[in-house]
Amino acid sequence: MTQHMASLDWYYVYSPKYEIFHQLIYNSVNDCSGFKLHPCFFPQSAFSTLYKPGSEHFFAGNCLKFNVMLDAMAECDGRYIIVSDADLCVLKSHELRTYLNAYMNYDIVYMRDNFENNTLNIGFGLIKCTPATLDFFTSVRNTIANTGRQDQAIVNELLATRSDLSVGMFSTPEMIQSNMYRKLIAEEEKMLIVQMLCSGTSYEYNLAEKLLTATNFYDLRDLEPLIPDYAWNIIVKYIQDNRIENPLSNCEFKCDDQTKFDDVGATSDSAPTQ
């Protein structure tokens, strides 16, 4: 095995409510020798600051991801690590490991956030552990703690002030967000990572939106016990109403409240396709 193909340590945080996303990543990556997963479990109370009224983003003000990152980077030994969100569809883990080699000439690499500008999406990051990157992400963590703002906005703002760091952006369609899926569906076979986005309306609606994206790539029936009744009902109803060919198309509703969060039109960019 060459030096570049050594196992990459991969860190992400999750809570009891995100157990299903942990299972999706674990089942997709665990058999790939190119990665060593470090799922970091936190009790739900550690996420009690989320969904504050008036905040710029439902995840604003939470430092857990960066605390984990800083601990992992502490030795500044020049190795690369992955720090990601938990809500990812990992489609081809072996190809992903090879793909990442081309980006190991940067200090920091993130996903593209949109097609209009060069804003970075920090849902999946390849980070080189150096004193400079440790200093940068310490500043990010401290700014989050002091301002209560969204982490992604802070990362983009502070990177603009750090000419000493080399920053890369992963290509599309290999690394995308779910709101790019429909636009790039003709190149689906090239996709390696799809981050499951949501509208931010509420935790309940966000979960259903993310799992609707997951049904494009996974059969969720084996994970049904981890899906709340209301979310299961939304997913099944959407698939049945739109006559989408999917393993869930013949499934039954889990409770009587099958019309809760009935307006699933907002998920059209990432919902299952016909």
C-alpha positions, 0 to 999 in steps of 0.5 A: 500500500502506498503512502497516499492509500493509507487509511484516512481517519474519518470523524463525524458526530451524531446523536440518538436522533441521528442514529440512522445516519450513523448506520448509513455511513457505517454500513457504506464505509466500514468494509473499505480499508481506505478509511478508519471511522471515528463516529463520535456519539453525543447525548441529545442534550449536547444539541439542545442549543439547536433551532433557536428562534431568530438564529441565522441557521438551525445549527448555529452556535454548536461547537461539537464538530470543531471540538472533535476536529481539534482533538484529532488534529492536536499532534499536527503530524502532517497527516490528512483526516476527514471531518464530515457531517453525519447526513451523507450518502456515501455511494462508492467508498473505495472509489472515494478513497482513490478520488481523495488522493488528487486533493492531498496537495491542499491544506483544506478541501471542502465541497461546493456549496452552489453553482453561483459562487465559490462558497464552500460547503463544510459537510465533508472536509479533507484537512491536513493536520498542521500548526497552521490549520490547527490555528485556523480551526481554533479560531473558527471554534472560538468565533462560533462559541463567542458569536453563536453564528453558523459554522459554515459562514464563519469558515468561509469568512475566516478562510478569506483572511488566511492567504497562508492556507491552500484551499481546494474545492471538490469537483462535481458531480463526484461530491454534491449536495442533494439540491444539486442532484436533479441537475446532475442526475445524468452523471449519477454514476460518477457521484461519490458523496451526496449530502442530504440537505433540508429546508431548516423548517423544523427538526421533524421536517428536516429529518423527513427531507433528508431521508427522502434523499436517502431513498434514492440510494438506499433501501431503508426497510432494514432501518425502519425501526430507527425512523419515526412514524411521522417521517416514515409516513411522509416518505411512503406517501410521497413515493406512493403518490408519485408512483415512484419505483422504490422498495418502499412503494408497497410499504404501509403507514406506521400510524394513523397520522399519515398526513402530518407534514403533508406538504412535501413539495419542498423536497422536490430537488432531492426527493426520489425520482421516477 
